[in-house]
Amino acid sequence: MNVDADANVGADEKPEFVGAWVDHPDRVKPWRGSTTELMMYFPPFPEPGTTGGPPALEPHDPVRARQIVETLGTVDEVLEQLPDRRRNDLVDPTERAELAYVAVGCWGNYVWIVDPALGDYGMGCGMDPEIERQRELNPQARIVGTMHMDYGLNYYQDVVDLPGGRRLDVSGWGDADPGIEIYGDPEEVLRAAGFDPAAVKDVYIDPEEPDDPDCVEWGAYTSLFLGGFTDVGWSALEELKVSVFRVRRSERAAGDLEEVWLGGL
């Protein structure tokens, strides 16, 4: 996640890049963008199948955002809290220095976290330990993680972790063997949240390829657990305010960032 230049590191800390892509040790490897998001949705949850329309989101709470970022296992210390900005103003990190930023949006019973330290390419770092940590801290929340790392080849992870222990993890390389793998039963997880799987299957399953996980819209599946959040409308969601923090990384997160974003592939 990048931030505006006036909120970034000083010129003496920022390497210079000229022209197109260059091979530089401080240039990140995922070069076509990335998604490293974790959302927590707190009760009360609507009854599945209700048609009350999109939820009315509360204004962003920067005080709570600070409290949330301080709970992250990827963060050792908050060094600076930058002025709030629109969600739309966040872009992907391109340089080492930009991996030190975390964005948090708190809109009533929704908490949205963007942190490059949630990234992974199949090592079990990043997203998995953070979901476990937040589950311990927030046993009542529905937790949804979304990750996409583009190294030319694409690594994906979509996770739904429900109160009570039901969990679905869909992850893997979308365009290479062994491809996307499913851990958990999608229909059982739906039932645990009160959904009738038959009533919602058309939302995320391709009727022409119902048994192919590569043809399932897993983003549409995970959105079912967020109480209509994605129905608010893209333009309205992008206008939401978030807080941005410059942080000192935990030892584990620092190693993961080095491997996933700067080394590895």
Backbone as CSV, one residue per row, in Angstrom:
resi,resn,N_x,N_y,N_z,CA_x,CA_y,CA_z,C_x,C_y,C_z
1,MET,0.837,-1.188,0.000,0.000,0.000,0.000,0.869,1.234,0.000
2,ASN,0.665,2.085,-0.957,1.395,3.339,-1.060,0.550,4.449,-0.449
3,VAL,1.175,5.599,-0.210,0.464,6.779,0.264,0.965,7.962,-0.520
4,ASP,0.307,9.114,-0.342,0.723,10.300,-1.065,2.154,10.666,-0.737
5,ALA,2.823,11.325,-1.665,4.236,11.626,-1.494,4.514,12.449,-0.252
6,ASP,3.624,13.383,0.093,3.878,14.227,1.259,3.724,13.472,2.566
7,ALA,3.165,12.261,2.490,3.015,11.459,3.697,3.989,10.301,3.735
8,ASN,4.894,10.250,2.770,5.809,9.127,2.662,7.130,9.480,3.290
9,VAL,8.108,8.600,3.081,9.425,8.839,3.634,10.068,10.031,2.957
10,GLY,11.085,10.593,3.596,11.784,11.737,3.032,12.566,11.370,1.796
11,ALA,12.929,12.390,1.035,13.624,12.152,-0.230,14.945,11.435,-0.014
12,ASP,15.601,11.695,1.131,16.888,11.054,1.372,16.743,9.576,1.699
13,GLU,15.516,9.111,1.999,15.284,7.715,2.316,14.732,6.943,1.129
14,LYS,14.324,7.616,0.091,13.573,6.988,-0.993,14.461,6.799,-2.213
15,PRO,14.665,5.554,-2.682,15.512,5.338,-3.848,14.902,5.933,-5.102
16,GLU,15.747,6.327,-6.027,15.293,6.901,-7.284,15.144,5.807,-8.328
17,PHE,14.011,5.814,-9.031,13.775,4.884,-10.114,13.499,5.696,-11.378
18,VAL,14.205,5.370,-12.436,14.111,6.134,-13.669,13.534,5.245,-14.751
19,GLY,12.558,5.780,-15.469,12.002,5.064,-16.594,11.126,3.911,-16.160
20,ALA,11.172,2.833,-16.954,10.318,1.689,-16.700,10.899,0.826,-15.574
21,TRP,10.386,-0.378,-15.482,10.791,-1.284,-14.409,12.296,-1.497,-14.405
22,VAL,12.902,-1.428,-13.226,14.326,-1.696,-13.084,14.527,-2.716,-11.976
23,ASP,15.649,-3.434,-12.043,15.973,-4.419,-11.032,16.742,-3.727,-9.929
24,HIS,16.053,-3.422,-8.843,16.656,-2.686,-7.740,16.309,-3.417,-6.449
25,PRO,17.249,-3.538,-5.505,16.976,-4.310,-4.291,15.857,-3.752,-3.434
26,ASP,15.500,-2.472,-3.617,14.416,-1.881,-2.844,13.111,-1.811,-3.623
27,ARG,13.089,-2.393,-4.805,11.872,-2.436,-5.601,11.132,-3.732,-5.303
28,VAL,9.829,-3.664,-5.043,9.103,-4.868,-4.672,8.931,-5.782,-5.876
29,LYS,8.789,-7.086,-5.603,8.672,-8.081,-6.664,7.266,-8.182,-7.258
30,PRO,6.211,-8.123,-6.449,4.863,-8.166,-7.053,4.625,-6.897,-7.869
31,TRP,4.766,-6.983,-9.148,4.886,-5.789,-9.981,3.607,-5.383,-10.680
32,ARG,2.555,-6.153,-10.560,1.292,-5.761,-11.190,0.220,-5.452,-10.155
33,GLY,0.628,-5.219,-8.949,-0.350,-4.909,-7.932,-0.544,-6.047,-6.957
34,SER,-1.251,-5.781,-5.911,-1.452,-6.772,-4.874,-2.696,-6.416,-4.068
35,THR,-3.239,-7.414,-3.383,-4.335,-7.198,-2.448,-3.986,-7.934,-1.168
36,THR,-3.899,-7.219,-0.071,-3.603,-7.835,1.227,-4.550,-7.209,2.240
37,GLU,-5.757,-7.727,2.298,-6.827,-7.114,3.087,-7.402,-8.103,4.094
38,LEU,-7.727,-7.578,5.250,-8.396,-8.349,6.286,-9.576,-7.524,6.777
39,MET,-10.757,-8.148,6.783,-11.943,-7.443,7.260,-12.552,-8.210,8.423
40,MET,-12.927,-7.464,9.459,-13.656,-8.033,10.588,-15.038,-7.388,10.632
41,TYR,-16.039,-8.238,10.742,-17.433,-7.802,10.769,-18.032,-8.257,12.094
42,PHE,-18.457,-7.278,12.890,-18.924,-7.538,14.242,-20.446,-7.562,14.296
43,PRO,-21.021,-8.342,15.236,-22.476,-8.361,15.377,-23.015,-7.000,15.808
44,PRO,-24.331,-6.781,15.568,-25.318,-7.785,15.153,-25.258,-8.069,13.655
45,PHE,-25.420,-9.343,13.300,-25.456,-9.745,11.905,-26.900,-9.789,11.414
46,PRO,-27.150,-9.392,10.168,-28.517,-9.489,9.644,-28.905,-10.941,9.410
47,GLU,-30.165,-11.193,9.398,-30.645,-12.523,9.061,-30.308,-12.817,7.608
48,PRO,-29.741,-13.994,7.305,-29.453,-14.333,5.904,-30.709,-14.226,5.049
49,GLY,-30.551,-13.631,3.898,-31.673,-13.508,2.978,-32.508,-12.267,3.172
50,THR,-32.203,-11.455,4.178,-32.962,-10.220,4.348,-32.661,-9.268,3.201
51,THR,-33.628,-8.427,2.879,-33.494,-7.525,1.730,-33.631,-6.074,2.175
52,GLY,-32.993,-5.758,3.271,-33.084,-4.395,3.782,-32.182,-3.415,3.073
53,GLY,-31.468,-3.879,2.050,-30.562,-3.004,1.319,-29.195,-2.952,1.963
54,PRO,-28.276,-2.207,1.366,-26.923,-2.112,1.895,-26.915,-1.492,3.290
55,PRO,-25.945,-1.868,4.121,-25.879,-1.281,5.463,-25.520,0.198,5.395
56,ALA,-25.987,0.955,6.366,-25.608,2.364,6.491,-24.317,2.414,7.303
57,LEU,-23.223,2.731,6.643,-21.923,2.695,7.303,-21.717,3.939,8.157
58,GLU,-21.200,3.737,9.347,-20.905,4.856,10.230,-19.619,5.549,9.795
59,PRO,-19.430,6.803,10.187,-18.181,7.499,9.848,-16.974,6.794,10.450
60,HIS,-15.854,6.964,9.798,-14.608,6.352,10.249,-14.224,6.850,11.640
61,ASP,-13.739,5.926,12.470,-13.327,6.232,13.837,-11.808,6.093,13.939
62,PRO,-11.051,7.194,13.856,-9.592,7.096,13.877,-9.022,6.627,15.210
63,VAL,-9.732,6.888,16.304,-9.253,6.425,17.617,-9.300,4.897,17.671
64,ARG,-10.399,4.343,17.226,-10.493,2.884,17.196,-9.493,2.293,16.203
65,ALA,-9.265,2.978,15.087,-8.292,2.498,14.108,-6.910,2.371,14.740
66,ARG,-6.542,3.353,15.556,-5.257,3.282,16.257,-5.226,2.070,17.192
67,GLN,-6.314,1.825,17.879,-6.375,0.674,18.775,-6.237,-0.635,17.998
68,ILE,-6.858,-0.691,16.832,-6.801,-1.906,16.017,-5.383,-2.154,15.515
69,VAL,-4.735,-1.136,14.966,-3.405,-1.358,14.391,-2.416,-1.801,15.464
70,GLU,-2.633,-1.355,16.688,-1.735,-1.743,17.775,-1.926,-3.190,18.202
71,THR,-3.028,-3.829,17.768,-3.234,-5.248,18.079,-2.600,-6.172,17.058
72,LEU,-2.184,-5.661,15.916,-1.718,-6.522,14.831,-0.398,-7.196,15.200
73,GLY,-0.309,-8.470,14.898,0.928,-9.190,15.127,2.042,-8.785,14.191
74,THR,1.697,-8.088,13.117,2.695,-7.609,12.153,3.345,-6.305,12.584
75,VAL,2.842,-5.704,13.663,3.276,-4.372,14.093,3.913,-4.462,15.471
76,ASP,5.124,-3.938,15.581,5.800,-3.850,16.867,5.495,-2.527,17.556
77,GLU,5.394,-1.440,16.755,5.140,-0.117,17.318,4.607,0.803,16.228
78,VAL,3.656,1.653,16.586,3.184,2.697,15.684,4.124,3.893,15.826
79,LEU,4.763,4.268,14.729,5.709,5.384,14.744,5.038,6.713,14.420
80,GLU,3.977,6.642,13.612,3.340,7.885,13.166,1.929,7.577,12.692
81,GLN,0.984,8.432,13.072,-0.365,8.358,12.536,-0.556,9.527,11.596
82,LEU,-0.749,9.222,10.317,-0.885,10.245,9.294,-2.318,10.759,9.250
83,PRO,-2.558,11.895,8.600,-3.940,12.378,8.457,-4.813,11.353,7.744
84,ASP,-6.060,11.288,8.147,-6.996,10.387,7.480,-7.089,10.749,6.007
85,ARG,-7.399,9.745,5.193,-7.540,9.970,3.753,-8.608,9.052,3.192
86,ARG,-8.972,9.268,1.955,-9.966,8.414,1.318,-9.359,7.044,1.028
87,ARG,-10.182,6.036,1.125,-9.740,4.693,0.751,-9.236,4.682,-0.691
88,ASN,-9.847,5.500,-1.525,-9.475,5.555,-2.936,-8.062,6.079,-3.155
89,ASP,-7.489,6.755,-2.152,-6.156,7.324,-2.300,-5.042,6.336,-1.998
90,LEU,-5.392,5.139,-1.582,-4.395,4.120,-1.299,-4.047,3.371,-2.576
91,VAL,-2.755,3.193,-2.818,-2.312,2.401,-3.961,-1.282,1.389,-3.472
92,ASP,-0.924,0.476,-4.353,-0.046,-0.622,-3.962,1.379,-0.147,-3.708
93,PRO,2.088,-0.821,-2.791,3.490,-0.472,-2.563,4.353,-0.835,-3.760
94,THR,5.338,-0.009,-4.022,6.296,-0.291,-5.090,7.728,-0.345,-4.579
95,GLU,7.981,0.161,-3.366,9.331,0.240,-2.834,9.371,-0.245,-1.395
96,ARG,10.553,-0.610,-0.954,10.753,-1.126,0.393,10.161,-0.206,1.464
97,ALA,10.416,1.086,1.367,9.977,2.015,2.405,8.465,2.015,2.559
98,GLU,7.736,1.736,1.485,6.272,1.781,1.526,5.662,0.560,2.203
99,LEU,6.485,-0.443,2.526,5.994,-1.612,3.239,5.805,-1.337,4.727
100,ALA,6.168,-0.143,5.165,6.041,0.236,6.574,4.702,0.889,6.889
101,TYR,3.771,0.903,5.936,2.487,1.568,6.136,1.347,0.563,6.241
102,VAL,0.437,0.839,7.154,-0.777,0.043,7.341,-1.957,0.999,7.339
103,ALA,-3.023,0.628,6.644,-4.245,1.430,6.636,-5.351,0.675,7.360
104,VAL,-6.154,1.406,8.140,-7.265,0.807,8.881,-8.487,1.699,8.740
105,GLY,-9.587,1.095,8.336,-10.870,1.780,8.323,-11.790,1.166,9.363
106,CYS,-12.430,1.990,10.175,-13.375,1.519,11.199,-14.701,2.227,10.980
107,TRP,-15.681,1.504,10.463,-16.979,2.081,10.124,-18.067,1.308,10.867
108,GLY,-18.266,1.656,12.134,-19.251,0.947,12.929,-18.815,-0.479,13.200
109,ASN,-19.624,-1.459,12.759,-19.252,-2.847,13.034,-18.383,-3.468,11.948
110,TYR,-17.794,-2.618,11.104,-16.828,-3.081,10.104,-15.437,-2.524,10.403
111,VAL,-14.457,-3.405,10.368,-13.050,-3.004,10.466,-12.336,-3.558,9.244
112,TRP,-11.640,-2.688,8.533,-10.957,-3.050,7.279,-9.478,-2.715,7.428
113,ILE,-8.625,-3.699,7.187,-7.190,-3.544,7.371,-6.487,-3.853,6.054
114,VAL,-5.602,-2.956,5.642,-4.739,-3.207,4.493,-3.307,-3.176,4.996
115,ASP,-2.622,-4.307,4.879,-1.274,-4.426,5.421,-0.458,-5.324,4.501
116,PRO,0.610,-4.818,3.887,1.410,-5.677,3.007,2.011,-6.878,3.723
117,ALA,2.144,-6.813,5.049,2.693,-7.948,5.793,1.737,-9.136,5.840
118,LEU,0.516,-8.974,5.327,-0.410,-10.094,5.194,-0.123,-10.912,3.944
119,GLY,0.803,-10.472,3.113,1.100,-11.153,1.865,1.790,-12.493,2.074
120,ASP,1.671,-13.353,1.065,2.225,-14.699,1.158,2.293,-15.267,-0.251
121,TYR,3.064,-16.318,-0.433,2.963,-17.087,-1.670,3.008,-18.581,-1.365
122,GLY,2.366,-18.960,-0.263,2.203,-20.369,0.051,3.068,-20.861,1.184
123,MET,3.719,-19.961,1.908,4.592,-20.371,3.001,3.856,-20.464,4.333
124,GLY,2.602,-20.010,4.390,1.854,-20.026,5.641,2.142,-18.841,6.530
125,CYS,2.788,-17.834,5.982,3.039,-16.617,6.754,1.945,-15.603,6.434
126,GLY,2.076,-14.402,6.938,1.168,-13.341,6.536,-0.237,-13.491,7.078
127,MET,-1.156,-13.889,6.228,-2.577,-13.884,6.554,-2.931,-14.863,7.666
128,ASP,-2.427,-16.091,7.589,-2.866,-17.137,8.508,-2.620,-16.797,9.974
129,PRO,-1.397,-16.424,10.367,-1.201,-16.113,11.790,-1.971,-14.886,12.257
130,GLU,-2.223,-13.934,11.359,-2.973,-12.756,11.779,-4.434,-13.080,12.011
131,ILE,-5.001,-13.936,11.189,-6.379,-14.355,11.420,-6.489,-15.093,12.752
132,GLU,-5.528,-15.955,13.047,-5.541,-16.663,14.329,-5.449,-15.672,15.495
133,ARG,-4.613,-14.675,15.350,-4.455,-13.681,16.416,-5.746,-12.883,16.618
134,GLN,-6.331,-12.421,15.520,-7.547,-11.624,15.639,-8.735,-12.461,16.110
135,ARG,-8.737,-13.735,15.790,-9.800,-14.604,16.297,-9.736,-14.682,17.816
136,GLU,-8.539,-14.786,18.376,-8.397,-14.819,19.830,-8.853,-13.498,20.458
137,LEU,-8.534,-12.389,19.790,-8.876,-11.075,20.337,-10.339,-10.706,20.108
138,ASN,-10.934,-11.248,19.055,-12.293,-10.859,18.660,-13.124,-12.114,18.377
139,PRO,-13.444,-12.882,19.405,-14.123,-14.168,19.173,-15.498,-14.032,18.545
140,GLN,-16.113,-12.842,18.627,-17.470,-12.669,18.110,-17.491,-12.229,16.647
141,ALA,-16.378,-11.902,16.060,-16.342,-11.319,14.711,-16.295,-12.382,13.625
142,ARG,-16.888,-12.064,12.503,-16.606,-12.795,11.267,-15.348,-12.175,10.655
143,ILE,-14.412,-13.014,10.264,-13.146,-12.531,9.717,-13.017,-13.025,8.286
144,VAL,-12.760,-12.098,7.380,-12.609,-12.419,5.960,-11.275,-11.857,5.483
145,GLY,-10.434,-12.730,4.951,-9.155,-12.301,4.405,-9.114,-12.482,2.906
146,THR,-8.506,-11.507,2.219,-8.382,-11.558,0.759,-6.959,-11.187,0.376
147,MET,-6.315,-12.055,-0.384,-4.945,-11.796,-0.805,-4.757,-12.166,-2.281
148,HIS,-4.037,-11.314,-2.978,-3.631,-11.595,-4.349,-2.237,-11.028,-4.534
149,MET,-1.289,-11.895,-4.835,0.084,-11.476,-5.078,0.445,-11.834,-6.513
150,ASP,0.872,-10.846,-7.277,1.149,-11.031,-8.697,2.644,-10.965,-8.942
151,TYR,3.217,-12.124,-9.243,4.632,-12.209,-9.608,4.787,-12.541,-11.099
152,GLY,3.778,-12.236,-11.871,3.686,-12.786,-13.217,2.795,-14.015,-13.149
153,LEU,3.148,-14.968,-12.277,2.215,-15.975,-11.798,1.477,-15.398,-10.606
154,ASN,0.250,-15.838,-10.389,-0.608,-15.226,-9.384,-0.895,-16.175,-8.234
155,TYR,-0.665,-15.680,-7.016,-1.018,-16.442,-5.823,-2.228,-15.791,-5.168
156,TYR,-3.217,-16.624,-4.825,-4.463,-16.135,-4.258,-4.735,-16.793,-2.904
157,GLN,-5.430,-16.074,-2.058,-5.971,-16.662,-0.840,-7.230,-15.918,-0.445
158,ASP,-8.297,-16.670,-0.226,-9.547,-16.139,0.316,-9.908,-16.991,1.523
159,VAL,-10.165,-16.328,2.648,-10.429,-17.023,3.905,-11.709,-16.473,4.524
160,VAL,-12.547,-17.375,5.009,-13.673,-17.009,5.870,-13.485,-17.760,7.172
161,ASP,-13.407,-17.026,8.275,-13.241,-17.622,9.598,-14.384,-17.123,10.479
162,LEU,-15.244,-18.046,10.913,-16.466,-17.674,11.639,-16.323,-17.916,13.133
163,PRO,-17.072,-17.161,13.941,-17.142,-17.484,15.364,-17.593,-18.930,15.546
164,GLY,-16.962,-19.619,16.468,-17.333,-21.011,16.690,-16.430,-22.006,16.001
165,GLY,-15.528,-21.534,15.121,-14.519,-22.431,14.574,-14.678,-22.845,13.128
166,ARG,-15.776,-22.522,12.464,-15.914,-22.884,11.061,-15.002,-22.004,10.211
167,ARG,-14.313,-22.631,9.263,-13.325,-21.889,8.477,-13.237,-22.492,7.080
168,LEU,-13.083,-21.611,6.105,-12.800,-22.018,4.726,-11.582,-21.252,4.252
169,ASP,-10.635,-21.975,3.669,-9.428,-21.365,3.106,-9.274,-21.859,1.681
170,VAL,-9.308,-20.927,0.752,-9.127,-21.242,-0.663,-7.859,-20.531,-1.111
171,SER,-6.840,-21.291,-1.466,-5.557,-20.652,-1.758,-4.761,-21.464,-2.760
172,GLY,-3.817,-20.789,-3.389,-2.927,-21.456,-4.323,-2.589,-20.590,-5.514
173,TRP,-1.809,-21.170,-6.413,-1.399,-20.494,-7.639,-2.498,-20.669,-8.676
174,GLY,-3.059,-19.569,-9.111,-4.202,-19.633,-10.005,-3.873,-20.084,-11.407
175,ASP,-2.595,-20.021,-11.797,-2.241,-20.354,-13.180,-1.059,-21.309,-13.237
176,ALA,-0.906,-22.154,-12.217,0.168,-23.150,-12.209,-0.243,-24.298,-11.300
177,ASP,0.315,-25.482,-11.542,0.031,-26.632,-10.696,0.609,-26.415,-9.303
178,PRO,-0.050,-26.867,-8.220,-1.301,-27.639,-8.241,-2.559,-26.789,-8.334
179,GLY,-2.416,-25.491,-8.513,-3.583,-24.637,-8.662,-4.249,-24.317,-7.336
180,ILE,-5.510,-23.885,-7.421,-6.266,-23.492,-6.240,-6.718,-24.734,-5.464
181,GLU,-6.484,-24.703,-4.151,-6.896,-25.799,-3.290,-7.876,-25.278,-2.242
182,ILE,-8.833,-26.123,-1.866,-9.878,-25.744,-0.923,-9.686,-26.522,0.368
183,TYR,-9.607,-25.777,1.468,-9.492,-26.384,2.791,-10.744,-26.005,3.577
184,GLY,-11.566,-27.000,3.862,-12.860,-26.760,4.477,-13.969,-26.984,3.468
185,ASP,-15.192,-26.969,3.957,-16.367,-27.224,3.128,-17.145,-25.921,2.944
186,PRO,-17.182,-25.382,1.717,-17.882,-24.107,1.500,-19.339,-24.126,1.950
187,GLU,-20.032,-25.222,1.715,-21.443,-25.274,2.084,-21.629,-25.358,3.599
188,GLU,-20.743,-26.084,4.279,-20.840,-26.139,5.740,-20.604,-24.771,6.360
189,VAL,-19.678,-24.011,5.794,-19.403,-22.679,6.320,-20.605,-21.771,6.081
190,LEU,-21.230,-21.889,4.934,-22.452,-21.118,4.682,-23.537,-21.469,5.694
191,ARG,-23.732,-22.748,5.935,-24.766,-23.161,6.888,-24.464,-22.631,8.281
192,ALA,-23.179,-22.622,8.663,-22.806,-22.127,9.993,-23.166,-20.666,10.165
193,ALA,-23.206,-19.915,9.044,-23.593,-18.498,9.103,-25.085,-18.297,8.853
194,GLY,-25.823,-19.399,8.715,-27.268,-19.307,8.570,-27.771,-19.290,7.144
195,PHE,-26.893,-19.531,6.166,-27.308,-19.500,4.765,-27.750,-20.885,4.293
196,ASP,-28.684,-20.899,3.372,-29.032,-22.098,2.628,-28.129,-22.130,1.396
197,PRO,-27.178,-23.051,1.326,-26.247,-23.051,0.187,-26.938,-23.069,-1.166
198,ALA,-28.051,-23.786,-1.273,-28.749,-23.863,-2.555,-29.312,-22.511,-2.968
199,ALA,-29.626,-21.657,-1.999,-30.244,-20.366,-2.303,-29.226,-19.325,-2.759
200,VAL,-27.945,-19.563,-2.483,-26.931,-18.544,-2.822,-25.885,-19.049,-3.804
201,LYS,-25.999,-20.291,-4.258,-24.935,-20.846,-5.091,-24.749,-20.078,-6.392
202,ASP,-25.825,-19.496,-6.911,-25.700,-18.753,-8.164,-24.877,-17.479,-8.000
203,VAL,-24.661,-17.037,-6.777,-23.878,-15.831,-6.535,-22.406,-16.051,-6.879
204,TYR,-21.902,-17.273,-6.644,-20.461,-17.476,-6.769,-20.047,-18.676,-7.614
205,ILE,-20.976,-19.552,-7.971,-20.628,-20.756,-8.727,-20.969,-20.584,-10.191
206,ASP,-20.029,-20.913,-11.058,-20.253,-20.911,-12.494,-21.072,-22.146,-12.844
207,PRO,-22.300,-21.977,-13.348,-23.136,-23.147,-13.619,-22.556,-24.078,-14.679
208,GLU,-21.653,-23.574,-15.511,-21.049,-24.419,-16.536,-19.858,-25.215,-16.010
209,GLU,-19.270,-24.759,-14.890,-18.122,-25.454,-14.292,-18.320,-25.523,-12.777
210,PRO,-19.360,-26.188,-12.309,-19.687,-26.142,-10.880,-18.666,-26.815,-9.975
211,ASP,-17.834,-27.702,-10.521,-16.887,-28.449,-9.703,-15.443,-27.979,-9.867
212,ASP,-15.248,-26.888,-10.586,-13.899,-26.379,-10.830,-13.642,-25.180,-9.924
213,PRO,-12.746,-25.324,-8.909,-12.518,-24.190,-7.991,-11.939,-22.970,-8.678
214,ASP,-11.285,-23.160,-9.830,-10.742,-22.023,-10.562,-11.832,-21.199,-11.232
215,CYS,-13.031,-21.753,-11.344,-14.144,-21.048,-11.978,-15.138,-20.497,-10.971
216,VAL,-14.822,-20.618,-9.690,-15.684,-20.084,-8.638,-15.277,-18.649,-8.336
217,GLU,-16.256,-17.772,-8.170,-15.998,-16.388,-7.787,-15.872,-16.333,-6.263
218,TRP,-14.666,-16.581,-5.776,-14.480,-16.666,-4.334,-14.665,-15.314,-3.659
219,GLY,-14.394,-14.233,-4.366,-14.674,-12.923,-3.794,-16.153,-12.717,-3.562
220,ALA,-16.983,-13.206,-4.469,-18.435,-13.123,-4.287,-18.881,-14.015,-3.137
221,TYR,-18.223,-15.160,-2.990,-18.534,-16.050,-1.866,-18.241,-15.363,-0.537
222,THR,-17.036,-14.815,-0.388,-16.672,-14.200,0.886,-17.554,-13.001,1.213
223,SER,-18.019,-12.296,0.189,-18.855,-11.120,0.440,-20.184,-11.481,1.076
224,LEU,-20.618,-12.724,0.920,-21.875,-13.149,1.531,-21.848,-13.026,3.049
225,PHE,-20.655,-13.089,3.628,-20.519,-13.102,5.084,-20.356,-11.700,5.673
226,LEU,-20.446,-10.671,4.834,-20.166,-9.311,5.284,-21.411,-8.425,5.351
227,GLY,-22.568,-9.028,5.407,-23.777,-8.272,5.684,-24.105,-7.198,4.676
228,GLY,-23.829,-7.454,3.401,-24.165,-6.486,2.360,-23.147,-5.377,2.172
229,PHE,-21.967,-5.504,2.771,-20.963,-4.440,2.671,-20.637,-4.112,1.214
230,THR,-20.439,-5.121,0.400,-20.074,-4.864,-0.993,-21.243,-4.335,-1.816
231,ASP,-22.458,-4.337,-1.246,-23.610,-3.771,-1.954,-23.711,-2.260,-1.780
232,VAL,-22.855,-1.699,-0.944,-22.896,-0.253,-0.714,-22.648,0.503,-2.010
233,GLY,-21.864,-0.062,-2.885,-21.527,0.601,-4.145,-20.060,0.963,-4.175
234,TRP,-19.412,0.647,-5.290,-17.961,0.826,-5.379,-17.541,2.266,-5.132
235,SER,-18.213,3.218,-5.748,-17.806,4.613,-5.605,-17.947,5.078,-4.168
236,ALA,-19.024,4.658,-3.492,-19.215,5.050,-2.096,-18.166,4.410,-1.202
237,LEU,-17.817,3.152,-1.464,-16.801,2.479,-0.656,-15.445,3.152,-0.815
238,GLU,-15.123,3.558,-2.023,-13.821,4.167,-2.263,-13.705,5.548,-1.627
239,GLU,-14.827,6.181,-1.314,-14.797,7.486,-0.663,-14.676,7.392,0.854
240,LEU,-14.801,6.195,1.402,-14.705,6.028,2.846,-13.349,6.504,3.354
241,LYS,-13.336,7.111,4.527,-12.090,7.568,5.133,-11.411,6.417,5.872
242,VAL,-10.087,6.442,5.869,-9.277,5.472,6.597,-8.143,6.209,7.288
243,SER,-7.555,5.551,8.273,-6.347,6.067,8.916,-5.138,5.307,8.385
244,VAL,-4.028,6.016,8.257,-2.791,5.416,7.760,-1.716,5.558,8.830
245,PHE,-0.979,4.481,9.052,0.025,4.448,10.097,1.369,4.008,9.519
246,ARG,2.416,4.691,9.946,3.779,4.212,9.686,4.214,3.444,10.914
247,VAL,4.677,2.224,10.697,4.899,1.326,11.825,6.310,0.746,11.806
248,ARG,6.732,0.311,12.969,7.906,-0.547,13.071,7.405,-1.973,13.099
249,ARG,7.999,-2.818,12.285,7.505,-4.167,12.129,7.991,-5.094,13.238
250,SER,7.148,-6.090,13.531,7.583,-7.171,14.402,8.670,-7.962,13.685
251,GLU,9.423,-8.711,14.445,10.522,-9.478,13.844,10.002,-10.459,12.807
252,ARG,8.907,-11.132,13.125,8.347,-12.085,12.174,7.886,-11.393,10.902
253,ALA,7.171,-10.277,11.054,6.642,-9.576,9.888,7.764,-9.022,9.032
254,ALA,8.826,-8.538,9.658,9.955,-8.003,8.890,10.552,-9.092,8.004
255,GLY,10.696,-10.286,8.547,11.213,-11.389,7.744,10.273,-11.790,6.634
256,ASP,8.961,-11.816,6.934,7.977,-12.171,5.909,7.969,-11.153,4.773
257,LEU,8.023,-9.881,5.113,8.031,-8.835,4.090,9.251,-8.964,3.196
258,GLU,10.389,-9.225,3.795,11.620,-9.374,3.012,11.495,-10.531,2.025
259,GLU,10.923,-11.633,2.494,10.806,-12.821,1.654,9.752,-12.649,0.567
260,VAL,8.580,-12.165,0.942,7.451,-12.128,0.027,7.538,-10.980,-0.972
261,TRP,7.973,-9.821,-0.519,7.950,-8.629,-1.363,9.281,-8.313,-2.017
262,LEU,10.376,-8.684,-1.405,11.686,-8.241,-1.878,12.606,-9.373,-2.313
263,GLY,12.302,-10.579,-1.892,13.145,-11.712,-2.250,12.320,-12.787,-2.891
264,GLY,12.525,-13.996,-2.426,11.669,-15.098,-2.877,11.726,-15.307,-4.372
265,LEU,10.577,-15.118,-5.012,10.449,-15.443,-6.436,11.255,-14.477,-7.305
